Amino acid sequence: MRTIEQVWPFFGLRVRSGPVELRGICDADLPVLADVAVAGIHDPSLMPFFFPWTDMSDDDLPLNFI
């Protein structure tokens, strides 16, 4: 069986600078990222996004985020 990196090589791309690594998001990352979104990613009194997707309820945000 092929890996996702063999099918789409860009998934294997990593950009590192010190402790920071940028890479593509895979399916296994989505539950963790949804939890981070529910926990809050910005001050609730400010809206840094054009569409206020972070204002959804904790029940609706994970599914809509993913």
C-alpha positions in Angstrom: 0.0 0.0 0.0 1.3 3.5 -0.9 1.7 6.3 1.7 0.0 9.6 1.2 3.5 11.1 0.6 4.0 8.7 -2.3 0.6 9.7 -3.8 0.9 13.4 -3.1 4.6 14.3 -2.3 3.7 17.8 -0.9 2.3 16.0 2.2 5.9 15.1 2.9 7.1 18.7 2.7 8.3 20.1 6.0 9.6 23.7 6.6 11.5 24.1 9.9 12.8 27.2 11.6 14.0 26.6 15.2 11.2 24.9 17.2 8.6 25.7 14.5 7.6 23.1 11.9 5.1 23.8 9.1 3.6 20.8 7.4 0.4 19.7 5.8 -2.6 18.7 7.9 -3.5 15.0 7.9 -6.7 13.2 9.1 -5.1 12.3 12.4 -4.5 16.0 13.2 -8.1 17.1 12.8 -9.5 16.0 16.2 -6.6 17.7 18.0 -7.1 20.9 15.9 -10.9 20.8 16.6 -10.2 20.7 20.3 -7.8 23.7 20.0 -10.5 25.6 18.1 -13.2 24.8 20.8 -10.8 25.9 23.6 -10.5 29.3 21.9 -7.9 30.7 19.5 -8.5 34.5 20.0 -9.8 37.0 22.5 -13.6 36.5 22.5 -14.2 40.3 22.4 -12.3 40.6 19.1 -13.1 38.9 15.7 -10.0 38.6 13.6 -11.8 36.7 10.8 -14.1 38.0 8.1 -16.5 35.1 8.7 -17.1 34.6 12.5 -16.6 30.8 12.4 -15.2 30.8 16.0 -18.6 32.0 17.4 -20.3 28.7 16.9 -21.3 26.6 19.9 -18.9 24.1 21.3 -21.1 21.3 19.9 -21.2 22.7 16.3 -17.7 24.1 16.0 -15.7 20.8 15.7 -17.8 19.5 12.7 -17.9 22.8 11.0 -14.1 23.3 11.6 -13.2 20.0 10.1 
